[in-house]
Amino acid sequence: MTGRMRLPSGALLLSLLIGCASSDSGRIKSSLAPFGPAGITHEASAPMRRALIVGIEEFEDERFAKLLYPTKDAKALAKAISGFDDVTVLTGRAATSRSAILAALHALAGRVRHRDDTLLVYFSTHGSLDRKPGGELERFIVTADTRLDIVSATALSVSELVAALNRTESRRVALILATCHSGGGKSQISDTLAVALRGIKAPALAPIEVVSEASFVLSASAIGEAAREDDQLGHDVYTHFLLEAMRLGDRDEDGAVTVSEAHDYARERTYQFTQGRQRPSAESVILGVDPIELVGRRSRVGRPTIYSYAPSADGLVVSVDGARKGTLPGGVAVEAGRRKLELLVAETGERIYEGSIQLEPGERADLSLLLPPPPELSLRVGPSFFFPTSAGARERYFPTSYGLRLAFRAEHLGWRDLVLEVGADWVLSSGRTAEANSGLPYDLSSLRPGVRVGLGLPLGSALSLEATAGVGALFAWRSFETASFEAQESLRGPWLSGRFALIWATADWLRLSLELEPGAFWGVLGEDSGPHAFLGAALLAGLRF
């Protein structure tokens, strides 16, 4: 099963094409000689694992409190991922300024040559919040030379960092932030923002563009919570358990500890260690099996994994064959075969889902796909087109018409893919009757209200295909007004149609749809009462609320 969790965002494929010449007894022999032993290119063409690890303890702006363990965190993590091909560690003031980190990131990105290269970036430092002029509240990573009074201009923006990482050639990207953005713990914000933060709920983490095979942004705590260092552990709490996961976190027993396994291990133990005061969070996208291996290599088919990082599943308890396995978000490994699965609300014990699931070795099953998403309402509007396919009807009574479509839609009402729409088309046109002497000119207007029901089929993270059936009424008015003749005619009758729509979610709140509608209407046109076939089309923009 293909799974998907919000992080994060990846880069485009770079293909390296290498040609070679060969000789054949029936052809001209090549004069080229080999310049290296056979197989020398294998290592160069194989995917590489590269990492940039940053630990910042001291800051030029004394308003940022000194931290105790970032250097130790960074060096320990670098040692834990010693199997990586390329690890850069930055500690100390000079190496951890904003410009030095950006230069190191640029150099790291420049060394990525393969779409399957793994790119891991880790920060242990303060986090902060700030607003750019006219913008929303954003998360920032504090560097050695960040100034508290102008954070947005002197720190590293998390959203811009994610965007930069996802412009690399790598499609396997993980950003781990052992920071927080709460105003406490490993966080520092200005007094003005501290006051503002007290008055708002912790904002949802910004989504990551879904453009890669795997991308992660892992945070040591949720927004509004403090990320803690601990003298007993000798590390940042989250980093301590992340390091422990490098040894113990292979939950599916396939020989490798992946970034999702390591985060889930650290998340659960950080939550327990801090008695619920620190909840590590993840924004992630995984297409297929998590390919980012932090330690080891997959050497065998692992146990099936069931997981979810979707907000709709947050806080649900996972029970398999009557035994509690964990709490979402996260994942657990289970035995292959048909398993009884229950999803329960942690606080009340209410059963959200009960059923059975067939799991194969190595499979990843996204539990959020079992849950109906919350209802989604939207209002869509845009230009429409109405084309009677009968030439006689089109030329004598009902010419091609252009107008406006307005539709109110509800999705996921009790069923994940169910679509219900109530809307209307208002179209205008003009023409001439088919009588002699060029006929009589007329203006025609029509209103076509109706209701539609159907199903949506996701084609990817942002695209979906929708098929609906609709029924409604057609009202048309035709008016003649010349120097010698004035009259009005009207038409009313039912219509029935199918509609196919390609929908693009350009943003969380905006939908664009291209719609094609074959159908028929009934009504007396001359001596023909129908049905009269037609073709409709529309290009709509929708506001989701």
VENPEFEN-V26597 format. One record per backbone hydrogen bond with DSSP energy under -1.0 kcal/mol. NH is the residue of the N-H (numbers start at 1). CO is the residue of the C=O. If there is no record, write none. Layout:
((NH & CO) (NH & CO))
This chain:
((6 & 284) (11 & 170) (27 & 24) (40 & 37) (42 & 39) (45 & 41) (46 & 42) (50 & 118) (51 & 86) (52 & 120) (53 & 88) (54 & 122) (55 & 90) (56 & 124) (60 & 144) (64 & 61) (67 & 57) (73 & 69) (74 & 70) (75 & 71) (76 & 72) (77 & 73) (78 & 74) (79 & 75) (80 & 76) (81 & 77) (82 & 79) (84 & 81) (85 & 49) (86 & 49) (88 & 51) (90 & 53) (101 & 97) (102 & 98) (103 & 99) (104 & 100) (105 & 101) (106 & 102) (107 & 103) (108 & 104) (109 & 105) (110 & 106) (112 & 109) (117 & 114) (118 & 48) (119 & 172) (120 & 50) (121 & 174) (122 & 52) (123 & 176) (124 & 54) (127 & 186) (128 & 140) (130 & 138) (135 & 132) (138 & 130) (140 & 128) (141 & 156) (142 & 126) (144 & 96) (146 & 143) (154 & 150) (155 & 151) (156 & 141) (158 & 139) (161 & 157) (162 & 158) (163 & 159) (164 & 160) (165 & 161) (166 & 162) (167 & 164) (168 & 165) (171 & 115) (173 & 214) (174 & 119) (175 & 216) (176 & 121) (177 & 218) (178 & 123) (179 & 177) (180 & 186) (186 & 227) (187 & 185) (188 & 127) (194 & 190) (195 & 191) (196 & 192) (197 & 193) (198 & 194) (200 & 197) (211 & 209) (214 & 171) (215 & 285) (216 & 173) (217 & 283) (218 & 175) (219 & 281) (220 & 177) (225 & 222) (230 & 235) (234 & 230) (237 & 228) (240 & 236) (241 & 237) (242 & 238) (243 & 239) (244 & 240) (245 & 241) (247 & 244) (248 & 244) (249 & 245) (251 & 249) (257 & 295) (259 & 292) (262 & 258) (263 & 259) (264 & 260) (265 & 261) (266 & 262) (267 & 263) (268 & 264) (269 & 265) (270 & 266) (271 & 267) (272 & 268) (273 & 269) (274 & 270) (275 & 272) (276 & 271) (277 & 274) (281 & 219) (283 & 217) (285 & 215) (287 & 213) (293 & 291) (294 & 257) (295 & 257) (299 & 254) (300 & 254) (303 & 252) (305 & 363) (306 & 332) (307 & 365) (308 & 330) (313 & 310) (314 & 311) (315 & 328) (316 & 313) (317 & 344) (318 & 326) (319 & 342) (320 & 323) (321 & 340) (323 & 320) (325 & 318) (326 & 318) (328 & 316) (330 & 308) (332 & 306) (334 & 304) (337 & 359) (339 & 357) (341 & 355) (342 & 319) (343 & 353) (344 & 317) (345 & 350) (346 & 315) (349 & 345) (352 & 343) (353 & 343) (355 & 341) (357 & 339) (359 & 337) (362 & 302) (363 & 360) (365 & 305) (367 & 307) (369 & 366) (370 & 367) (371 & 368) (376 & 411) (378 & 409) (379 & 543) (380 & 407) (381 & 541) (382 & 405) (384 & 403) (385 & 537) (386 & 401) (387 & 535) (389 & 533) (394 & 390) (395 & 391) (396 & 392) (397 & 393) (398 & 393) (401 & 386) (402 & 428) (403 & 384) (404 & 426) (405 & 382) (406 & 424) (407 & 380) (408 & 422) (409 & 378) (410 & 420) (411 & 376) (412 & 418) (414 & 412) (418 & 415) (419 & 454) (420 & 410) (421 & 452) (422 & 408) (423 & 450) (424 & 406) (425 & 448) (426 & 404) (427 & 446) (428 & 402) (429 & 444) (431 & 442) (433 & 440) (439 & 436) (442 & 431) (443 & 479) (444 & 429) (445 & 477) (446 & 427) (447 & 475) (448 & 425) (450 & 423) (451 & 471) (452 & 421) (453 & 469) (454 & 419) (455 & 467) (456 & 417) (457 & 465) (459 & 463) (460 & 463) (464 & 503) (465 & 457) (466 & 501) (467 & 455) (468 & 499) (469 & 453) (470 & 497) (471 & 451) (472 & 495) (473 & 449) (474 & 493) (475 & 447) (476 & 491) (477 & 445) (478 & 489) (479 & 443) (480 & 487) (482 & 485) (487 & 480) (489 & 478) (491 & 476) (493 & 474) (495 & 472) (496 & 520) (497 & 470) (498 & 518) (499 & 468) (500 & 516) (501 & 466) (502 & 514) (503 & 464) (504 & 512) (505 & 462) (506 & 504) (507 & 510) (511 & 542) (512 & 504) (513 & 540) (514 & 502) (515 & 538) (516 & 500) (517 & 536) (519 & 534) (520 & 496) (521 & 532) (522 & 494) (523 & 529) (525 & 528) (528 & 525) (532 & 521) (534 & 519) (535 & 387) (536 & 517) (537 & 385) (538 & 515) (539 & 383) (540 & 513) (541 & 381) (542 & 511) (543 & 379) (544 & 509) (545 & 377))
